[in-house]
Amino acid sequence: MSLSSTEHTEYTTVSPNGQRMRLDDVSVAFAGRMAVRNVTFDVEPLKVTSMIGPSGSGKTTLLRAMNRMHDLTPSAKVSGSITIDGVDIFDKSIRLTDLRTRIGMVFQRPNPFPSMSIFENAVAGLRFIGVKDKKFLAESAERSLRAAALWDSVKDRLQNAAGTLSGGEQQRLCIARSLAVEPEVLLMDEPTASLDPIATAQIEELTQTLKQILTIVIVTHNMQQASRVSDNCAFLLMGDDMAGELIEFGETTKIFTNPNDPRTIDYIAGKFG
């Protein structure tokens, strides 16, 4: 999908054929110290892929590589390739603003602009890429807030500050902000870590709705959550050199019921982590 101030498409599904993203021998280092080593797996379209593993195993580091967040860190070096629909995201011809329109991200803690209105938060990404048409912004705000299952609770207070929302509502607002620019992939870094059980259940339910229109990659420490929401699962573990390594990847049901690697079995059983 592409979007500019003069061009727009409704939310549409992508072809279920082939891969949406591929990580091929991806490594990430900071100041020469390896943080993630040689990770390879496919992210299938219109599915939820989870990444699980103990703290320090490189899950968030890998996730942030998937939309070039490490570009902001001078000491970071990403090697290998990450492609979306066969296009290398590190190609010098790709603008970061275009890439992050295609690959959105939701962080561990809700990060709305608290003093800005709910409406302005919802359209902040659109304004950043130069959209000015008021009618288009209003339509996009409603569409993205509906997609984030937030519209009914905020439609009569769109001009209220985002800081007045509950934690769960703020996280859904951040999801709406990402959805407004119509991404094809949504990266979620422990999106329920700071939420209560009710808000967590709402976000989990939302992921199942959203995967009908986009591809989701979610990092979670909660193995039960991974088993509930994801179709495929990657298990990462810190190696002897303190770098995260991919131990096993496959369908979530198989990872949780019949994994191939004894380390996966031990982690799922709660013997470490």
TORDRENZA-68370 format. One record per residue (C-alpha): residue number from 1; x, y, z; residue in three letters. Coordinates in Angstrom, 2 decimals, always signed. Example, Ala and Ser with C-alpha at 12.3 -4.5 7.8 and 13.67 -1.06 7.14 Angstrom:
<nodes>
+-----+---------+---------+---------+-----+
!   n !       X !       Y !       Z ! res !
+-----+---------+---------+---------+-----+
!   1 !  +12.30 !   -4.50 !   +7.80 ! ALA !
!   2 !  +13.67 !   -1.06 !   +7.14 ! SER !
+-----+---------+---------+---------+-----+
</nodes>
This chain:
<nodes>
+-----+---------+---------+---------+-----+
!   n !       X !       Y !       Z ! res !
+-----+---------+---------+---------+-----+
!   1 !   +0.00 !   +0.00 !   +0.00 ! MET !
!   2 !   +1.08 !   +3.57 !   -0.53 ! SER !
!   3 !   -0.38 !   +6.72 !   +0.88 ! LEU !
!   4 !   +0.17 !  +10.42 !   +0.33 ! SER !
!   5 !   -1.91 !  +13.54 !   +0.75 ! SER !
!   6 !   -3.57 !  +12.91 !   -2.61 ! THR !
!   7 !   -3.71 !   +9.13 !   -2.67 ! GLU !
!   8 !   -5.59 !   +6.72 !   -0.46 ! HIS !
!   9 !   -6.85 !   +3.15 !   -0.38 ! THR !
!  10 !   -9.28 !   +1.54 !   +2.02 ! GLU !
!  11 !   -7.92 !   -1.10 !   +4.38 ! TYR !
!  12 !   -7.46 !   -4.15 !   +2.18 ! THR !
!  13 !   -6.09 !   -7.62 !   +2.64 ! THR !
!  14 !   -2.83 !   -8.66 !   +1.06 ! VAL !
!  15 !   -2.37 !  -11.81 !   -0.96 ! SER !
!  16 !   -2.03 !  -14.84 !   +1.32 ! PRO !
!  17 !   +0.45 !  -16.37 !   -1.12 ! ASN !
!  18 !   +4.14 !  -16.24 !   -0.27 ! GLY !
!  19 !   +5.93 !  -14.40 !   +2.52 ! GLN !
!  20 !   +5.28 !  -10.88 !   +3.70 ! ARG !
!  21 !   +8.72 !  -10.46 !   +5.30 ! MET !
!  22 !  +11.87 !  -12.54 !   +5.44 ! ARG !
!  23 !  +14.78 !  -12.33 !   +7.85 ! LEU !
!  24 !  +17.86 !  -13.96 !   +6.35 ! ASP !
!  25 !  +20.96 !  -14.46 !   +8.51 ! ASP !
!  26 !  +20.23 !  -11.26 !  +10.46 ! VAL !
!  27 !  +22.72 !  -10.16 !  +13.10 ! SER !
!  28 !  +22.74 !   -6.98 !  +15.20 ! VAL !
!  29 !  +25.77 !   -5.60 !  +17.04 ! ALA !
!  30 !  +26.30 !   -2.53 !  +19.20 ! PHE !
!  31 !  +29.80 !   -1.03 !  +19.34 ! ALA !
!  32 !  +31.13 !   -4.32 !  +18.00 ! GLY !
!  33 !  +29.38 !   -6.49 !  +20.61 ! ARG !
!  34 !  +26.99 !   -8.98 !  +19.07 ! MET !
!  35 !  +23.43 !   -8.79 !  +20.44 ! ALA !
!  36 !  +21.64 !  -11.07 !  +17.94 ! VAL !
!  37 !  +23.33 !  -13.59 !  +15.69 ! ARG !
!  38 !  +22.34 !  -15.23 !  +12.38 ! ASN !
!  39 !  +18.55 !  -15.27 !  +12.65 ! VAL !
!  40 !  +16.54 !  -16.57 !   +9.69 ! THR !
!  41 !  +12.76 !  -17.01 !   +9.41 ! PHE !
!  42 !   +9.78 !  -15.96 !   +7.32 ! ASP !
!  43 !   +6.93 !  -13.75 !   +8.51 ! VAL !
!  44 !   +3.81 !  -14.99 !   +6.77 ! GLU !
!  45 !   +1.17 !  -12.54 !   +5.55 ! PRO !
!  46 !   -2.07 !  -12.07 !   +7.50 ! LEU !
!  47 !   -0.76 !  -14.06 !  +10.45 ! LYS !
!  48 !   +0.61 !  -13.27 !  +13.90 ! VAL !
!  49 !   +4.22 !  -14.25 !  +14.48 ! THR !
!  50 !   +5.40 !  -14.19 !  +18.10 ! SER !
!  51 !   +8.95 !  -14.01 !  +19.43 ! MET !
!  52 !   +9.50 !  -15.56 !  +22.84 ! ILE !
!  53 !  +12.54 !  -16.13 !  +25.03 ! GLY !
!  54 !  +14.16 !  -14.95 !  +28.28 ! PRO !
!  55 !  +15.18 !  -11.35 !  +28.87 ! SER !
!  56 !  +18.36 !  -10.55 !  +26.98 ! GLY !
!  57 !  +17.75 !  -13.06 !  +24.21 ! SER !
!  58 !  +17.46 !  -10.34 !  +21.57 ! GLY !
!  59 !  +13.73 !  -10.27 !  +20.84 ! LYS !
!  60 !  +13.26 !   -6.51 !  +20.98 ! THR !
!  61 !  +16.61 !   -5.91 !  +19.29 ! THR !
!  62 !  +15.49 !   -8.09 !  +16.39 ! LEU !
!  63 !  +12.06 !   -6.47 !  +16.25 ! LEU !
!  64 !  +13.54 !   -2.98 !  +16.10 ! ARG !
!  65 !  +15.74 !   -4.08 !  +13.20 ! ALA !
!  66 !  +12.61 !   -4.90 !  +11.22 ! MET !
!  67 !  +11.76 !   -1.25 !  +10.64 ! ASN !
!  68 !  +15.28 !   +0.16 !  +10.99 ! ARG !
!  69 !  +14.87 !   +1.66 !  +14.44 ! MET !
!  70 !  +18.57 !   +0.97 !  +14.98 ! HIS !
!  71 !  +19.35 !   +3.66 !  +12.41 ! ASP !
!  72 !  +18.96 !   +6.03 !  +15.35 ! LEU !
!  73 !  +21.87 !   +4.38 !  +17.22 ! THR !
!  74 !  +25.29 !   +5.29 !  +15.75 ! PRO !
!  75 !  +27.02 !   +2.26 !  +17.28 ! SER !
!  76 !  +24.49 !   -0.22 !  +15.87 ! ALA !
!  77 !  +25.27 !   -2.44 !  +12.90 ! LYS !
!  78 !  +22.71 !   -4.73 !  +11.27 ! VAL !
!  79 !  +23.92 !   -7.39 !   +8.83 ! SER !
!  80 !  +22.14 !  -10.00 !   +6.78 ! GLY !
!  81 !  +18.95 !   -9.02 !   +4.99 ! SER !
!  82 !  +15.38 !   -8.18 !   +5.90 ! ILE !
!  83 !  +12.97 !   -8.00 !   +3.00 ! THR !
!  84 !   +9.33 !   -7.04 !   +2.62 ! ILE !
!  85 !   +7.76 !   -8.50 !   -0.49 ! ASP !
!  86 !  +11.26 !   -9.25 !   -1.74 ! GLY !
!  87 !  +12.56 !   -5.68 !   -1.31 ! VAL !
!  88 !  +15.53 !   -5.16 !   +1.03 ! ASP !
!  89 !  +14.48 !   -2.65 !   +3.69 ! ILE !
!  90 !  +18.09 !   -1.42 !   +3.93 ! PHE !
!  91 !  +18.21 !   -0.45 !   +0.26 ! ASP !
!  92 !  +19.55 !   +3.10 !   +0.10 ! LYS !
!  93 !  +16.71 !   +4.12 !   -2.21 ! SER !
!  94 !  +14.10 !   +3.48 !   +0.52 ! ILE !
!  95 !  +13.19 !   +6.48 !   +2.64 ! ARG !
!  96 !  +12.69 !   +5.77 !   +6.34 ! LEU !
!  97 !   +9.37 !   +7.62 !   +6.35 ! THR !
!  98 !   +8.10 !   +5.38 !   +3.57 ! ASP !
!  99 !   +9.36 !   +2.25 !   +5.30 ! LEU !
! 100 !   +7.71 !   +3.14 !   +8.60 ! ARG !
! 101 !   +4.49 !   +3.82 !   +6.78 ! THR !
! 102 !   +4.59 !   +0.22 !   +5.57 ! ARG !
! 103 !   +5.94 !   -1.24 !   +8.83 ! ILE !
! 104 !   +4.36 !   +0.32 !  +11.93 ! GLY !
! 105 !   +5.42 !   -0.20 !  +15.53 ! MET !
! 106 !   +3.69 !   -0.24 !  +18.91 ! VAL !
! 107 !   +5.92 !   -0.06 !  +21.96 ! PHE !
! 108 !   +5.88 !   -1.70 !  +25.39 ! GLN !
! 109 !   +4.43 !   +1.28 !  +27.19 ! ARG !
! 110 !   +1.66 !   +3.38 !  +25.65 ! PRO !
! 111 !   +3.29 !   +6.51 !  +24.23 ! ASN !
! 112 !   +0.56 !   +8.87 !  +23.06 ! PRO !
! 113 !   +1.24 !  +12.59 !  +23.08 ! PHE !
! 114 !   -0.59 !  +13.18 !  +26.38 ! PRO !
! 115 !   -1.35 !  +16.90 !  +25.98 ! SER !
! 116 !   -2.59 !  +16.50 !  +22.40 ! MET !
! 117 !   -6.18 !  +15.55 !  +21.70 ! SER !
! 118 !   -7.29 !  +12.01 !  +20.98 ! ILE !
! 119 !   -8.05 !  +13.09 !  +17.41 ! PHE !
! 120 !   -4.64 !  +14.68 !  +16.87 ! GLU !
! 121 !   -2.93 !  +11.58 !  +18.24 ! ASN !
! 122 !   -4.86 !   +9.39 !  +15.82 ! ALA !
! 123 !   -3.77 !  +11.45 !  +12.81 ! VAL !
! 124 !   -0.26 !  +12.36 !  +13.98 ! ALA !
! 125 !   +1.40 !   +9.94 !  +11.58 ! GLY !
! 126 !   -0.62 !  +11.26 !   +8.67 ! LEU !
! 127 !   +0.28 !  +14.85 !   +9.49 ! ARG !
! 128 !   +3.95 !  +13.82 !   +9.72 ! PHE !
! 129 !   +3.92 !  +12.56 !   +6.13 ! ILE !
! 130 !   +2.25 !  +15.73 !   +4.92 ! GLY !
! 131 !   -1.49 !  +14.97 !   +4.84 ! VAL !
! 132 !   -3.48 !  +18.20 !   +5.31 ! LYS !
! 133 !   -6.95 !  +17.50 !   +3.90 ! ASP !
! 134 !   -9.34 !  +17.92 !   +6.85 ! LYS !
! 135 !  -12.00 !  +15.58 !   +5.49 ! LYS !
! 136 !   -9.45 !  +12.89 !   +4.79 ! PHE !
! 137 !   -7.94 !  +13.28 !   +8.27 ! LEU !
! 138 !  -11.37 !  +13.01 !   +9.90 ! ALA !
! 139 !  -12.24 !   +9.91 !   +7.89 ! GLU !
! 140 !   -8.90 !   +8.31 !   +8.65 ! SER !
! 141 !   -9.19 !   +9.05 !  +12.36 ! ALA !
! 142 !  -12.58 !   +7.36 !  +12.55 ! GLU !
! 143 !  -11.46 !   +4.41 !  +10.44 ! ARG !
! 144 !   -8.31 !   +3.77 !  +12.47 ! SER !
! 145 !  -10.06 !   +4.25 !  +15.82 ! LEU !
! 146 !  -12.72 !   +1.78 !  +14.73 ! ARG !
! 147 !  -10.05 !   -0.67 !  +13.63 ! ALA !
! 148 !   -8.42 !   -0.31 !  +17.06 ! ALA !
! 149 !  -11.78 !   -0.97 !  +18.76 ! ALA !
! 150 !  -11.67 !   +2.47 !  +20.36 ! LEU !
! 151 !  -14.15 !   +4.56 !  +18.36 ! TRP !
! 152 !  -17.29 !   +3.83 !  +20.39 ! ASP !
! 153 !  -15.67 !   +4.90 !  +23.65 ! SER !
! 154 !  -14.02 !   +8.10 !  +22.37 ! VAL !
! 155 !  -16.19 !   +9.39 !  +19.51 ! LYS !
! 156 !  -17.84 !  +11.98 !  +21.77 ! ASP !
! 157 !  -14.58 !  +13.23 !  +23.30 ! ARG !
! 158 !  -12.15 !  +13.36 !  +20.41 ! LEU !
! 159 !  -10.92 !  +16.79 !  +21.50 ! GLN !
! 160 !  -10.07 !  +15.61 !  +25.02 ! ASN !
! 161 !   -6.40 !  +15.15 !  +25.85 ! ALA !
! 162 !   -5.06 !  +11.66 !  +25.22 ! ALA !
! 163 !   -3.70 !  +11.66 !  +28.77 ! GLY !
! 164 !   -7.26 !  +11.35 !  +30.08 ! THR !
! 165 !   -7.58 !   +7.82 !  +28.65 ! LEU !
! 166 !   -6.94 !   +4.65 !  +30.62 ! SER !
! 167 !   -3.75 !   +2.70 !  +30.00 ! GLY !
! 168 !   -5.50 !   +0.18 !  +27.78 ! GLY !
! 169 !   -7.23 !   +2.94 !  +25.82 ! GLU !
! 170 !   -3.92 !   +4.76 !  +25.38 ! GLN !
! 171 !   -2.34 !   +1.62 !  +23.94 ! GLN !
! 172 !   -5.23 !   +1.17 !  +21.53 ! ARG !
! 173 !   -4.85 !   +4.83 !  +20.56 ! LEU !
! 174 !   -1.21 !   +4.15 !  +19.74 ! CYS !
! 175 !   -2.34 !   +1.21 !  +17.62 ! ILE !
! 176 !   -4.87 !   +3.48 !  +15.88 ! ALA !
! 177 !   -2.10 !   +6.02 !  +15.22 ! ARG !
! 178 !   -0.08 !   +3.28 !  +13.51 ! SER !
! 179 !   -3.09 !   +2.03 !  +11.55 ! LEU !
! 180 !   -3.97 !   +5.49 !  +10.21 ! ALA !
! 181 !   -1.05 !   +5.38 !   +7.75 ! VAL !
! 182 !   -2.23 !   +1.94 !   +6.58 ! GLU !
! 183 !   +0.79 !   -0.24 !   +7.32 ! PRO !
! 184 !   +1.16 !   -3.69 !   +5.87 ! GLU !
! 185 !   +3.06 !   -4.99 !   +8.91 ! VAL !
! 186 !   +2.58 !   -4.04 !  +12.56 ! LEU !
! 187 !   +5.41 !   -4.71 !  +15.02 ! LEU !
! 188 !   +4.31 !   -4.95 !  +18.67 ! MET !
! 189 !   +6.90 !   -4.91 !  +21.46 ! ASP !
! 190 !   +5.25 !   -6.42 !  +24.55 ! GLU !
! 191 !   +2.16 !   -4.26 !  +24.00 ! PRO !
! 192 !   +0.36 !   -5.51 !  +27.12 ! THR !
! 193 !   +3.30 !   -5.53 !  +29.57 ! ALA !
! 194 !   +2.01 !   -2.50 !  +31.48 ! SER !
! 195 !   -1.72 !   -3.27 !  +31.20 ! LEU !
! 196 !   -4.19 !   -4.94 !  +33.53 ! ASP !
! 197 !   -5.78 !   -8.32 !  +32.64 ! PRO !
! 198 !   -8.92 !   -6.76 !  +31.13 ! ILE !
! 199 !   -6.99 !   -4.39 !  +28.89 ! ALA !
! 200 !   -4.60 !   -7.23 !  +28.00 ! THR !
! 201 !   -7.50 !   -9.39 !  +26.86 ! ALA !
! 202 !   -8.82 !   -6.52 !  +24.74 ! GLN !
! 203 !   -5.46 !   -6.05 !  +23.00 ! ILE !
! 204 !   -5.16 !   -9.80 !  +22.41 ! GLU !
! 205 !   -8.65 !   -9.88 !  +20.89 ! GLU !
! 206 !   -7.71 !   -6.89 !  +18.75 ! LEU !
! 207 !   -4.70 !   -8.71 !  +17.28 ! THR !
! 208 !   -7.00 !  -11.45 !  +16.04 ! GLN !
! 209 !   -9.18 !   -8.88 !  +14.30 ! THR !
! 210 !   -6.26 !   -6.94 !  +12.84 ! LEU !
! 211 !   -4.60 !   -9.98 !  +11.28 ! LYS !
! 212 !   -7.46 !  -10.02 !   +8.80 ! GLN !
! 213 !   -6.03 !   -6.84 !   +7.25 ! ILE !
! 214 !   -2.32 !   -6.84 !   +8.09 ! LEU !
! 215 !   +0.63 !   -8.91 !   +9.26 ! THR !
! 216 !   +1.65 !   -8.78 !  +12.94 ! ILE !
! 217 !   +4.90 !   -9.58 !  +14.73 ! VAL !
! 218 !   +4.67 !   -9.52 !  +18.51 ! ILE !
! 219 !   +7.36 !   -9.81 !  +21.19 ! VAL !
! 220 !   +6.06 !  -11.19 !  +24.46 ! THR !
! 221 !   +7.45 !  -12.61 !  +27.71 ! HIS !
! 222 !   +4.05 !  -14.17 !  +28.33 ! ASN !
! 223 !   +4.13 !  -17.66 !  +26.86 ! MET !
! 224 !   +0.40 !  -18.10 !  +27.39 ! GLN !
! 225 !   -0.18 !  -14.96 !  +25.39 ! GLN !
! 226 !   +2.04 !  -16.24 !  +22.58 ! ALA !
! 227 !   +0.11 !  -19.50 !  +22.50 ! SER !
! 228 !   -3.22 !  -17.65 !  +22.42 ! ARG !
! 229 !   -2.57 !  -15.03 !  +19.78 ! VAL !
! 230 !   +0.14 !  -16.24 !  +17.40 ! SER !
! 231 !   +0.10 !  -18.55 !  +14.40 ! ASP !
! 232 !   +3.89 !  -18.95 !  +14.22 ! ASN !
! 233 !   +6.48 !  -18.64 !  +16.95 ! CYS !
! 234 !  +10.22 !  -17.95 !  +17.15 ! ALA !
! 235 !  +12.10 !  -18.99 !  +20.30 ! PHE !
! 236 !  +15.30 !  -17.07 !  +20.98 ! LEU !
! 237 !  +17.91 !  -17.81 !  +23.60 ! LEU !
! 238 !  +21.17 !  -16.17 !  +24.64 ! MET !
! 239 !  +24.18 !  -18.13 !  +23.44 ! GLY !
! 240 !  +27.55 !  -18.65 !  +25.12 ! ASP !
! 241 !  +28.81 !  -15.38 !  +23.63 ! ASP !
! 242 !  +25.80 !  -13.50 !  +25.14 ! MET !
! 243 !  +24.24 !  -12.99 !  +21.70 ! ALA !
! 244 !  +20.64 !  -13.99 !  +21.05 ! GLY !
! 245 !  +20.19 !  -16.96 !  +18.74 ! GLU !
! 246 !  +17.14 !  -18.48 !  +17.09 ! LEU !
! 247 !  +16.68 !  -21.91 !  +18.65 ! ILE !
! 248 !  +13.47 !  -22.93 !  +16.96 ! GLU !
! 249 !  +10.81 !  -21.54 !  +14.65 ! PHE !
! 250 !   +7.52 !  -23.05 !  +13.53 ! GLY !
! 251 !   +3.79 !  -23.17 !  +13.98 ! GLU !
! 252 !   +2.90 !  -22.05 !  +17.49 ! THR !
! 253 !   +0.91 !  -25.21 !  +18.21 ! THR !
! 254 !   +3.94 !  -27.36 !  +17.42 ! LYS !
! 255 !   +6.36 !  -25.15 !  +19.35 ! ILE !
! 256 !   +4.19 !  -25.43 !  +22.46 ! PHE !
! 257 !   +3.18 !  -29.08 !  +22.19 ! THR !
! 258 !   +5.94 !  -30.88 !  +20.30 ! ASN !
! 259 !   +9.10 !  -28.77 !  +19.96 ! PRO !
! 260 !  +12.20 !  -30.21 !  +18.36 ! ASN !
! 261 !  +14.87 !  -28.73 !  +20.63 ! ASP !
! 262 !  +15.23 !  -29.78 !  +24.31 ! PRO !
! 263 !  +15.96 !  -26.16 !  +25.23 ! ARG !
! 264 !  +12.55 !  -25.17 !  +23.87 ! THR !
! 265 !  +10.96 !  -27.95 !  +25.91 ! ILE !
! 266 !  +12.67 !  -26.70 !  +29.07 ! ASP !
! 267 !  +11.69 !  -23.09 !  +28.45 ! TYR !
! 268 !   +8.05 !  -23.91 !  +27.73 ! ILE !
! 269 !   +8.02 !  -26.05 !  +30.89 ! ALA !
! 270 !   +9.26 !  -23.05 !  +32.91 ! GLY !
! 271 !  +12.59 !  -24.62 !  +33.90 ! LYS !
! 272 !  +14.37 !  -21.34 !  +33.16 ! PHE !
! 273 !  +13.65 !  -17.82 !  +31.99 ! GLY !
+-----+---------+---------+---------+-----+
</nodes>
